């Protein structure tokens, strides 16, 4: 699936392709990704404007300020990305910014789970592979990066690395069953039928 056709609805996610943003640094937490003052939003609409807002304000050379990476579909990070609070606003902001997949050394478990619910795979690879991928993108910001869900191969400007997803997550993306809310709505007649048989739902 290309960047242009990726949505937060349903459908198989088999591949993500596009330019990428290399973001170096370990332990980048959700408060840096989406500062806490923006959590008061009633909906997630407009959060893309505030991704890394404080980091970008204090560092003009922050990758998210760099026009060479504008329109990127992938983000390449280091260790323990998305740690800190469990706020959904962090992956929501990144997804609304245009990010459709993240490749990194490791992720917070909660962040990764929230990303899955948006159809945004978080691939994991070793430090040397991530460093090589980030270096390739930094040398050629316009290069197209391809991340394949089934094989875990990530390619960029002559660099190819092997990354992985948890098997259950990989299979959910490949079969289009990564969004349980959509799956329930698609079979809501069955949900209603079960609810009607439950005395603690219909017996009042």
C-alpha positions in Angstrom: 0.0 0.0 0.0 1.4 3.4 -1.0 1.3 6.5 1.1 -1.5 7.9 -0.9 -3.9 5.1 -0.3 -3.2 4.4 3.4 -6.1 5.3 5.6 -7.2 4.8 9.2 -10.1 2.7 8.1 -9.6 -0.8 6.9 -7.9 -2.8 4.2 -4.6 -4.6 3.9 -1.4 -2.7 4.5 1.2 -4.5 2.5 3.8 -1.8 1.7 4.5 1.8 2.5 6.6 3.8 0.0 7.7 7.5 -0.1 10.3 9.9 1.2 11.4 9.6 4.8 12.4 11.7 7.7 15.5 10.7 9.7 15.0 11.6 13.3 18.1 10.7 15.5 18.0 10.3 19.2 16.9 7.7 21.8 14.0 8.0 24.2 12.0 10.5 22.3 8.8 10.5 24.3 5.2 11.3 23.6 5.4 14.7 25.3 8.0 15.8 22.7 6.0 14.3 19.9 2.8 16.0 21.0 3.1 18.5 23.9 0.6 18.0 26.7 -1.2 21.4 26.1 -2.6 20.0 22.9 -4.4 17.1 24.6 -7.4 19.3 25.4 -8.6 19.0 21.8 -12.0 17.4 21.6 -11.0 15.6 18.4 -7.7 14.8 16.8 -8.3 17.2 14.0 -5.5 19.6 13.4 -2.9 17.8 15.6 -0.6 17.5 12.7 0.2 21.2 13.1 1.7 20.6 16.6 3.9 17.6 16.0 7.3 18.2 17.7 6.2 21.8 18.2 8.5 22.7 21.1 11.4 20.8 19.7 11.0 22.6 16.3 10.7 26.0 18.0 13.9 25.5 19.9 15.8 23.9 17.1 15.5 25.4 13.6 17.4 22.5 12.1 15.0 19.9 13.5 14.2 17.4 10.7 10.5 18.2 10.8 11.5 21.8 9.9 13.6 20.7 7.0 11.8 21.3 3.7 13.8 18.6 2.0 11.7 16.1 3.9 8.3 17.7 3.2 5.6 15.2 2.3 7.5 12.2 3.9 5.5 9.0 4.4 8.1 7.3 6.6 9.9 8.2 9.8 13.2 6.5 10.8 14.0 6.7 14.5 16.2 5.2 17.2 15.7 3.5 20.5 12.5 3.6 22.7 10.6 5.9 20.4 7.2 6.9 21.8 8.0 6.2 25.5 6.4 8.2 28.3 2.6 8.7 28.5 0.1 6.6 26.7 -1.5 9.5 24.8 -3.0 8.6 21.5 -2.4 12.1 20.3 1.2 11.3 19.5 0.7 8.7 16.8 -2.5 10.5 15.7 -0.5 13.7 15.1 2.2 11.8 13.1 -0.4 10.0 11.0 -2.2 13.2 10.3 1.1 14.8 9.4 1.4 12.2 6.7 3.6 9.5 8.3 2.4 6.0 7.3 5.1 3.8 8.7 7.9 4.2 11.3 11.2 2.2 11.2 13.2 2.2 14.4 15.4 0.3 16.9 12.5 -0.1 19.5 9.2 1.4 20.4 7.1 1.9 23.5 4.6 -1.0 23.6 1.6 1.4 24.0 2.8 3.7 21.3 3.2 0.8 18.9 -0.3 -0.5 19.8 -1.9 2.9 19.2 0.0 3.1 15.8 -1.4 -0.3 14.7 -4.9 1.0 15.3 -4.2 3.7 12.7 -2.8 1.3 10.1 0.7 2.6 10.8 3.3 -0.2 11.1 6.3 0.2 13.4 9.2 -1.8 12.0 12.1 -2.8 14.3 15.7 -3.2 13.2 19.1 -3.2 14.9 21.1 -0.1 15.5 23.6 -0.5 12.7 20.8 -1.0 10.2 18.9 2.1 11.4 22.1 4.1 11.3 22.7 3.1 7.7 19.1 3.9 6.7 19.2 7.3 8.4 22.5 8.1 6.7 21.2 7.2 3.3 18.2 9.4 3.7 20.3 12.3 5.0 22.6 12.0 2.0 19.7 11.9 -0.5 16.5 13.4 1.1 14.5 12.9 -2.1 15.2 9.2 -2.3 12.1 6.9 -2.1 12.0 4.5 0.8 10.0 1.3 0.6 9.0 -0.8 3.6 7.5 -4.2 2.9 5.2 -5.6 5.6 5.4 -9.3 4.6 9.2 -9.6 4.3 10.3 -6.8 6.5 12.7 -5.5 3.8 13.3 -1.7 3.9 15.1 -0.2 0.9 16.4 3.3 0.4 19.0 4.6 -2.1 21.0 1.4 -2.4 20.6 0.5 1.2 18.6 -2.5 2.2 17.9 -3.6 5.8 15.8 -6.3 7.4 13.2 -5.2 9.9 10.5 -7.0 11.7 7.0 -6.6 13.0 5.4 -8.9 15.7 3.9 -11.8 13.8 0.3 -11.1 14.9 0.6 -7.5 13.9 2.2 -8.3 10.5 -0.6 -10.8 9.8 -3.3 -8.3 10.8 -1.9 -5.7 8.4 -1.6 -8.3 5.6 -5.2 -9.5 6.0 -6.7 -6.1 6.6 -7.8 -7.0 10.2 -5.8 -4.4 12.0 -8.7 -2.2 13.0 -11.1 -4.1 15.4 -13.5 -1.1 15.5 -14.1 -1.3 11.7 -14.4 -5.1 12.0 -17.1 -4.8 14.6 -19.0 -2.3 12.6 -18.8 -4.4 9.5 -20.5 -7.3 11.4 -22.7 -5.2 13.7 -25.8 -7.3 13.2 -23.9 -10.2 14.9 -22.8 -7.8 17.7 -26.4 -6.8 18.2 -27.6 -10.4 18.2 -25.1 -11.4 20.9 -26.0 -8.3 23.0 -29.6 -9.3 22.9 -28.8 -12.7 24.4 -26.8 -11.2 27.3 -29.0 -10.5 30.4 -26.8 -7.8 31.7 -27.3 -5.9 28.4 -30.9 -6.5 27.5 -32.4 -7.8 30.7 -33.4 -4.5 32.3 
